[in-house]
Amino acid sequence: MKSAVIVFIFILAGCTSTPPQIASTYSNTMDIIKAAADSAPHGVPGEYTLKIVATGSQGKFVYLNTEKDYRDQRAVTVALHPSVISQLSAKYGMPPQDYFIDKKIVINGEAKRVKIAFISQGKVTNKYYYQTHIRLMDISQLMVLDEKA
């Protein structure tokens, strides 16, 4: 009888609910960067969940960054192809540079190490650094998970 009571207590304890543990669902940017560097000059296809904290533009491209400073070695950059910028603006009612700040996104694409040359007085120098980019060529590659990450 005593063992039946103990078994019954364990069964009841197993039926109780506990609040779910909320774990970070973001992709580890350092893992993405390492994989892209290890596979260079090729990229690493995958599905990446990122929080966008800063944006920028240069020429016809828009860049979504996981760090405030896009040159930070921990940054992963989503490079928006010019053909999708107007589509994203129409879909979200504002330029991507404004909309994606503080958003949690999932992007299906290829993380690739990109060589960035320093320019001095309008000329390319022999100094450079690397960034990790995921190019967005089609809006179907991108999903916004929530309004505020």
MDAnalysis code that builds the backbone (N, CA, C; Angstrom):
import MDAnalysis as mda
import numpy as np

u = mda.Universe.empty(447, n_residues=149, atom_resindex=np.repeat(np.arange(149), 3), trajectory=True)
u.add_TopologyAttr("name", ["N", "CA", "C"] * 149)
u.add_TopologyAttr("resid", np.arange(1, 150))
u.add_TopologyAttr("resname", ["MET", "LYS", "SER", "ALA", "VAL", "ILE", "VAL", "PHE", "ILE", "PHE", "ILE", "LEU", "ALA", "GLY", "CYS", "THR", "SER", "THR", "PRO", "PRO", "GLN", "ILE", "ALA", "SER", "THR", "TYR", "SER", "ASN", "THR", "MET", "ASP", "ILE", "ILE", "LYS", "ALA", "ALA", "ALA", "ASP", "SER", "ALA", "PRO", "HIS", "GLY", "VAL", "PRO", "GLY", "GLU", "TYR", "THR", "LEU", "LYS", "ILE", "VAL", "ALA", "THR", "GLY", "SER", "GLN", "GLY", "LYS", "PHE", "VAL", "TYR", "LEU", "ASN", "THR", "GLU", "LYS", "ASP", "TYR", "ARG", "ASP", "GLN", "ARG", "ALA", "VAL", "THR", "VAL", "ALA", "LEU", "HIS", "PRO", "SER", "VAL", "ILE", "SER", "GLN", "LEU", "SER", "ALA", "LYS", "TYR", "GLY", "MET", "PRO", "PRO", "GLN", "ASP", "TYR", "PHE", "ILE", "ASP", "LYS", "LYS", "ILE", "VAL", "ILE", "ASN", "GLY", "GLU", "ALA", "LYS", "ARG", "VAL", "LYS", "ILE", "ALA", "PHE", "ILE", "SER", "GLN", "GLY", "LYS", "VAL", "THR", "ASN", "LYS", "TYR", "TYR", "TYR", "GLN", "THR", "HIS", "ILE", "ARG", "LEU", "MET", "ASP", "ILE", "SER", "GLN", "LEU", "MET", "VAL", "LEU", "ASP", "GLU", "LYS", "ALA"])
u.atoms.positions = np.array([
    [0.819, -1.189, 0.000],
    [0.000, 0.000, 0.000],
    [0.866, 1.257, 0.000],
    [1.943, 1.218, 0.798],
    [2.832, 2.370, 0.890],
    [3.454, 2.689, -0.469],
    [3.876, 1.659, -1.198],
    [4.481, 1.892, -2.518],
    [3.441, 2.389, -3.521],
    [2.189, 1.968, -3.377],
    [1.124, 2.438, -4.267],
    [0.890, 3.932, -4.066],
    [0.960, 4.404, -2.829],
    [0.792, 5.832, -2.530],
    [1.942, 6.624, -3.146],
    [3.157, 6.115, -3.034],
    [4.330, 6.803, -3.595],
    [4.216, 6.866, -5.115],
    [3.811, 5.785, -5.749],
    [3.629, 5.770, -7.205],
    [2.557, 6.778, -7.604],
    [1.467, 6.812, -6.860],
    [0.372, 7.746, -7.133],
    [0.857, 9.199, -7.025],
    [1.685, 9.496, -6.035],
    [2.231, 10.852, -5.856],
    [3.105, 11.212, -7.061],
    [3.931, 10.287, -7.517],
    [4.781, 10.550, -8.690],
    [3.942, 10.782, -9.944],
    [2.860, 10.039, -10.088],
    [1.984, 10.220, -11.252],
    [1.343, 11.599, -11.210],
    [0.854, 11.987, -10.029],
    [0.249, 13.318, -9.886],
    [1.274, 14.420, -10.128],
    [2.480, 14.230, -9.644],
    [3.530, 15.240, -9.835],
    [3.867, 15.388, -11.315],
    [3.801, 14.291, -12.044],
    [4.077, 14.344, -13.483],
    [2.997, 15.049, -14.262],
    [1.794, 15.105, -13.710],
    [0.668, 15.749, -14.393],
    [0.600, 17.249, -14.151],
    [1.330, 17.743, -13.173],
    [1.276, 19.177, -12.908],
    [1.961, 19.925, -14.038],
    [1.468, 21.103, -14.285],
    [2.075, 21.888, -15.362],
    [3.035, 22.901, -14.783],
    [4.081, 23.123, -15.502],
    [5.051, 24.146, -15.121],
    [5.091, 25.162, -16.237],
    [5.361, 26.418, -15.908],
    [5.421, 27.419, -16.964],
    [6.552, 27.098, -17.934],
    [6.320, 27.307, -19.222],
    [7.363, 26.989, -20.188],
    [8.570, 27.893, -20.009],
    [9.726, 27.337, -20.207],
    [10.961, 28.110, -20.151],
    [11.142, 28.820, -21.485],
    [11.350, 30.112, -21.427],
    [11.522, 30.885, -22.656],
    [13.011, 30.943, -22.961],
    [13.403, 30.302, -24.006],
    [14.798, 30.302, -24.415],
    [14.951, 31.194, -25.627],
    [16.126, 31.708, -25.803],
    [16.387, 32.541, -26.965],
    [16.214, 31.708, -28.227],
    [15.466, 32.235, -29.151],
    [15.266, 31.522, -30.399],
    [16.097, 32.147, -31.512],
    [16.966, 33.074, -31.148],
    [17.802, 33.706, -32.157],
    [18.945, 32.781, -32.564],
    [19.338, 32.896, -33.816],
    [20.521, 32.178, -34.281],
    [21.747, 32.820, -33.640],
    [22.740, 32.035, -33.345],
    [23.981, 32.550, -32.773],
    [24.804, 33.171, -33.896],
    [24.951, 34.492, -33.866],
    [25.650, 35.174, -34.958],
    [27.103, 34.736, -35.078],
    [27.742, 34.437, -33.962],
    [29.139, 33.992, -34.033],
    [29.244, 32.638, -34.735],
    [28.261, 31.768, -34.548],
    [28.251, 30.488, -35.259],
    [28.049, 30.708, -36.762],
    [27.174, 31.654, -37.105],
    [26.944, 31.970, -38.523],
    [28.227, 32.508, -39.151],
    [28.877, 33.432, -38.462],
    [30.109, 34.058, -38.968],
    [31.205, 33.012, -39.127],
    [31.355, 32.141, -38.131],
    [32.396, 31.097, -38.207],
    [32.123, 30.142, -39.363],
    [30.877, 29.729, -39.517],
    [30.546, 28.809, -40.612],
    [30.802, 29.458, -41.969],
    [30.456, 30.738, -42.101],
    [30.686, 31.442, -43.369],
    [32.183, 31.574, -43.642],
    [32.968, 31.871, -42.615],
    [34.419, 31.991, -42.783],
    [35.036, 30.640, -43.135],
    [34.572, 29.588, -42.468],
    [35.105, 28.244, -42.725],
    [34.786, 27.754, -44.132],
    [33.673, 28.201, -44.699],
    [33.280, 27.718, -46.019],
    [33.675, 28.664, -47.152],
    [34.288, 29.805, -46.802],
    [34.673, 30.791, -47.828],
    [35.570, 30.140, -48.876],
    [35.411, 30.486, -50.116],
    [34.596, 31.571, -50.653],
    [33.133, 31.192, -50.876],
    [32.756, 29.983, -50.509],
    [31.367, 29.554, -50.654],
    [30.569, 30.024, -49.444],
    [29.254, 29.973, -49.542],
    [28.386, 30.371, -48.446],
    [27.784, 29.175, -47.739],
    [27.016, 29.472, -46.707],
    [26.361, 28.437, -45.908],
    [24.853, 28.676, -45.964],
    [24.126, 27.843, -46.728],
    [22.674, 28.021, -46.788],
    [22.029, 27.625, -45.463],
    [20.950, 28.321, -45.123],
    [20.254, 27.984, -43.897],
    [19.081, 28.901, -43.638],
    [18.439, 28.645, -42.532],
    [17.360, 29.492, -42.037],
    [17.876, 30.142, -40.770],
    [17.915, 31.468, -40.767],
    [18.517, 32.221, -39.678],
    [17.486, 33.136, -39.031],
    [17.444, 33.117, -37.708],
    [16.548, 33.991, -36.948],
    [17.408, 35.078, -36.307],
    [17.117, 36.323, -36.666],
    [17.961, 37.437, -36.254],
    [17.136, 38.583, -35.691],
    [17.731, 39.331, -34.795],
    [17.136, 40.582, -34.333],
    [17.883, 41.709, -35.040],
    [17.143, 42.561, -35.715],
    [17.737, 43.682, -36.430],
    [17.756, 44.882, -35.497],
    [18.950, 45.437, -35.265],
    [19.071, 46.569, -34.348],
    [19.499, 47.855, -35.042],
    [19.978, 47.751, -36.273],
    [20.400, 48.945, -37.007],
    [20.253, 48.679, -38.502],
    [20.117, 49.752, -39.257],
    [20.023, 49.636, -40.712],
    [20.883, 50.707, -41.353],
    [21.117, 50.531, -42.628],
    [21.869, 51.527, -43.382],
    [21.642, 51.308, -44.858],
    [22.165, 52.216, -45.639],
    [22.059, 52.066, -47.088],
    [23.310, 52.630, -47.737],
    [23.605, 52.085, -48.893],
    [24.713, 52.577, -49.704],
    [24.351, 52.293, -51.149],
    [24.327, 53.327, -51.935],
    [23.899, 53.160, -53.310],
    [22.463, 52.681, -53.331],
    [22.203, 51.648, -54.102],
    [20.843, 51.112, -54.232],
    [20.515, 50.031, -53.213],
    [21.478, 49.656, -52.388],
    [21.273, 48.570, -51.428],
    [20.885, 49.102, -50.058],
    [20.104, 48.305, -49.334],
    [19.754, 48.567, -47.943],
    [20.304, 47.401, -47.126],
    [20.813, 47.716, -45.947],
    [21.428, 46.710, -45.090],
    [20.743, 46.686, -43.727],
    [20.415, 45.483, -43.269],
    [19.830, 45.262, -41.957],
    [20.898, 44.586, -41.105],
    [21.208, 45.163, -39.949],
    [22.348, 44.704, -39.154],
    [21.930, 44.197, -37.781],
    [22.657, 43.186, -37.313],
    [22.387, 42.625, -35.995],
    [23.143, 43.353, -34.887],
    [23.998, 44.287, -35.239],
    [24.740, 45.093, -34.272],
    [24.583, 46.560, -34.636],
    [24.696, 47.445, -33.650],
    [24.598, 48.889, -33.909],
    [25.680, 49.348, -34.889],
    [26.886, 48.811, -34.714],
    [28.006, 49.149, -35.591],
    [28.157, 48.024, -36.620],
    [27.884, 48.317, -37.876],
    [27.937, 47.273, -38.905],
    [29.335, 46.705, -39.094],
    [30.354, 47.404, -38.609],
    [31.731, 46.896, -38.718],
    [32.105, 45.977, -37.560],
    [31.236, 45.855, -36.581],
    [31.482, 44.987, -35.427],
    [31.691, 43.568, -35.928],
    [32.715, 42.904, -35.430],
    [33.021, 41.540, -35.893],
    [31.936, 40.542, -35.550],
    [31.021, 40.906, -34.662],
    [29.906, 40.021, -34.290],
    [28.668, 40.244, -35.149],
    [28.725, 41.201, -36.071],
    [27.552, 41.580, -36.859],
    [27.315, 40.635, -38.032],
    [26.042, 40.342, -38.237],
    [25.590, 39.682, -39.461],
    [24.699, 40.696, -40.160],
    [24.895, 40.844, -41.460],
    [24.173, 41.842, -42.241],
    [23.280, 41.164, -43.264],
    [22.018, 41.577, -43.304],
    [21.098, 41.129, -44.343],
    [21.129, 42.210, -45.413],
    [21.615, 41.849, -46.596],
    [21.741, 42.791, -47.712],
    [20.512, 42.670, -48.601],
    [19.734, 43.754, -48.658],
    [18.513, 43.748, -49.455],
    [18.827, 44.154, -50.884],
    [18.533, 43.285, -51.812],
    [18.732, 43.569, -53.232],
    [17.777, 44.692, -53.643],
    [18.216, 45.597, -54.520],
    [17.359, 46.716, -54.926],
    [15.977, 46.301, -55.434],
    [15.873, 45.140, -56.048],
    [14.572, 44.714, -56.585],
    [13.538, 44.418, -55.500],
    [13.979, 44.136, -54.259],
    [13.014, 43.828, -53.199],
    [12.717, 45.018, -52.288],
    [13.513, 46.062, -52.379],
    [13.319, 47.205, -51.484],
    [11.952, 47.844, -51.687],
    [11.564, 48.062, -52.933],
    [10.253, 48.680, -53.185],
    [9.120, 47.735, -52.792],
    [9.308, 46.434, -52.971],
    [8.288, 45.467, -52.560],
    [8.097, 45.487, -51.042],
    [9.203, 45.554, -50.308],
    [9.121, 45.600, -48.849],
    [8.486, 46.911, -48.376],
    [8.836, 48.003, -49.036],
    [8.239, 49.300, -48.689],
    [6.732, 49.271, -48.897],
    [6.291, 48.688, -49.997],
    [4.855, 48.591, -50.277],
    [4.166, 47.674, -49.271],
    [4.789, 46.571, -48.937],
    [4.196, 45.604, -48.012],
    [4.047, 46.173, -46.603],
    [5.062, 46.899, -46.123],
    [5.064, 47.374, -44.743],
    [4.716, 48.855, -44.598],
    [4.519, 49.555, -45.709],
    [4.079, 50.944, -45.657],
    [5.145, 51.942, -45.264],
    [6.406, 51.540, -45.290],
    [7.518, 52.445, -44.982],
    [8.814, 51.825, -45.497],
    [9.859, 52.615, -45.616],
    [11.139, 52.070, -46.099],
    [11.665, 50.982, -45.156],
    [12.330, 49.978, -45.707],
    [12.869, 48.898, -44.869],
    [13.825, 49.417, -43.788],
    [14.547, 50.505, -44.079],
    [15.475, 51.067, -43.096],
    [14.745, 51.478, -41.821],
    [13.492, 51.867, -41.957],
    [12.699, 52.283, -40.798],
    [11.929, 51.107, -40.196],
    [11.340, 50.289, -41.031],
    [10.459, 49.228, -40.568],
    [11.188, 48.155, -39.756],
    [12.360, 47.737, -40.188],
    [12.986, 46.555, -39.608],
    [13.761, 46.788, -38.313],
    [13.891, 48.037, -37.874],
    [14.566, 48.297, -36.602],
    [13.790, 47.600, -35.474],
    [14.510, 46.857, -34.641],
    [13.944, 46.118, -33.493],
    [12.971, 45.016, -33.890],
    [13.116, 44.491, -35.085],
    [12.271, 43.379, -35.525],
    [13.042, 42.063, -35.420],
    [12.297, 41.017, -35.143],
    [12.834, 39.657, -35.144],
    [12.428, 39.053, -36.478],
    [13.403, 38.630, -37.260],
    [13.122, 38.106, -38.590],
    [13.703, 36.710, -38.754],
    [13.113, 35.985, -39.683],
    [13.680, 34.712, -40.134],
    [13.987, 34.897, -41.600],
    [15.212, 34.575, -41.976],
    [15.614, 34.699, -43.371],
    [16.178, 33.373, -43.846],
    [15.710, 32.942, -44.999],
    [16.252, 31.755, -45.658],
    [17.221, 32.258, -46.709],
    [18.464, 31.913, -46.557],
    [19.454, 32.393, -47.509],
    [20.807, 31.791, -47.229],
    [21.786, 32.379, -47.876],
    [23.149, 31.885, -47.774],
    [24.001, 32.911, -47.041],
    [24.536, 32.522, -45.884],
    [25.457, 33.375, -45.141],
    [26.827, 33.253, -45.799],
    [27.374, 34.399, -46.179],
    [28.617, 34.378, -46.939],
    [29.571, 35.459, -46.451],
    [30.837, 35.112, -46.361],
    [31.861, 36.089, -45.983],
    [32.126, 36.993, -47.181],
    [32.083, 38.325, -46.927],
    [32.248, 39.314, -47.984],
    [33.419, 40.221, -47.619],
    [34.315, 40.424, -48.543],
    [35.472, 41.300, -48.330],
    [35.052, 42.748, -48.591],
    [35.307, 43.616, -47.608],
    [34.963, 45.026, -47.710],
    [36.260, 45.832, -47.743],
    [36.469, 46.529, -48.831],
    [37.685, 47.325, -48.990],
    [37.480, 48.718, -48.400],
    [38.538, 49.258, -47.808],
    [38.514, 50.642, -47.345],
    [38.787, 51.554, -48.522],
    [38.102, 52.684, -48.543],
    [38.279, 53.656, -49.624],
    [38.829, 54.934, -49.018],
    [39.854, 55.473, -49.643],
    [40.457, 56.723, -49.192],
    [40.567, 57.665, -50.375],
    [40.040, 58.853, -50.221],
    [40.048, 59.879, -51.262],
    [39.465, 59.347, -52.573],
    [38.391, 58.566, -52.434],
    [37.695, 58.045, -53.592],
    [38.361, 56.852, -54.261],
    [39.436, 56.349, -53.685],
    [40.149, 55.213, -54.278],
    [40.193, 54.043, -53.303],
    [40.077, 52.846, -53.857],
    [40.162, 51.631, -53.060],
    [41.591, 51.463, -52.565],
    [41.742, 51.205, -51.270],
    [43.071, 50.964, -50.703],
    [43.304, 49.458, -50.636],
    [44.479, 49.070, -50.191],
    [44.737, 47.634, -50.033],
    [44.375, 47.160, -48.626],
    [43.655, 47.997, -47.868],
    [43.170, 47.610, -46.547],
    [41.727, 47.131, -46.677],
    [41.386, 46.126, -45.886],
    [40.039, 45.555, -45.966],
    [39.693, 44.847, -44.665],
    [38.440, 44.476, -44.555],
    [37.957, 43.636, -43.463],
    [36.840, 42.779, -44.043],
    [36.342, 41.837, -43.244],
    [35.278, 40.949, -43.711],
    [33.984, 41.208, -42.943],
    [32.891, 41.063, -43.651],
    [31.562, 41.057, -43.056],
    [30.889, 39.756, -43.465],
    [29.864, 39.370, -42.716],
    [29.057, 38.212, -43.085],
    [27.703, 38.732, -43.545],
    [27.386, 38.447, -44.802],
    [26.142, 38.914, -45.408],
    [25.230, 37.745, -45.739],
    [23.933, 38.018, -45.653],
    [22.909, 37.124, -46.181],
    [22.116, 37.977, -47.163],
    [22.201, 37.647, -48.444],
    [21.523, 38.452, -49.466],
    [20.060, 38.052, -49.577],
    [19.216, 39.074, -49.550],
    [17.783, 38.861, -49.743],
    [17.451, 39.248, -51.174],
    [17.159, 38.242, -51.987],
    [16.885, 38.456, -53.407],
    [15.393, 38.430, -53.715],
    [14.602, 37.868, -52.781],
    [13.164, 37.716, -52.992],
    [12.483, 37.838, -51.633],
    [11.364, 38.555, -51.573],
    [10.727, 38.752, -50.271],
    [10.199, 37.451, -49.665],
    [10.068, 36.417, -50.473],
    [9.625, 35.128, -49.924],
    [10.687, 34.505, -49.013],
    [11.912, 35.009, -49.050],
    [12.980, 34.517, -48.190],
    [12.866, 35.044, -46.771],
    [11.993, 36.031, -46.544],
    [11.958, 36.762, -45.287],
    [10.603, 36.663, -44.608],
    [10.649, 36.483, -43.279],
    [9.420, 36.486, -42.483],
    [9.689, 37.292, -41.211],
    [8.783, 38.187, -40.877],
    [8.871, 38.943, -39.632],
    [8.103, 38.148, -38.584],
    [8.770, 37.816, -37.468],
    [8.125, 36.980, -36.458],
    [7.231, 37.756, -35.531],
    [7.589, 38.996, -35.253],
    [6.756, 39.795, -34.361],
    [6.992, 41.266, -34.649],
    [6.124, 42.089, -34.155],
    [6.242, 43.514, -34.399],
    [7.390, 44.145, -33.629],
    [7.681, 43.635, -32.453],
    [8.757, 44.170, -31.616],
    [9.583, 43.016, -31.119],
    [10.855, 42.961, -31.505],
    [11.699, 41.837, -31.079],
    [12.159, 42.009, -29.652],
])
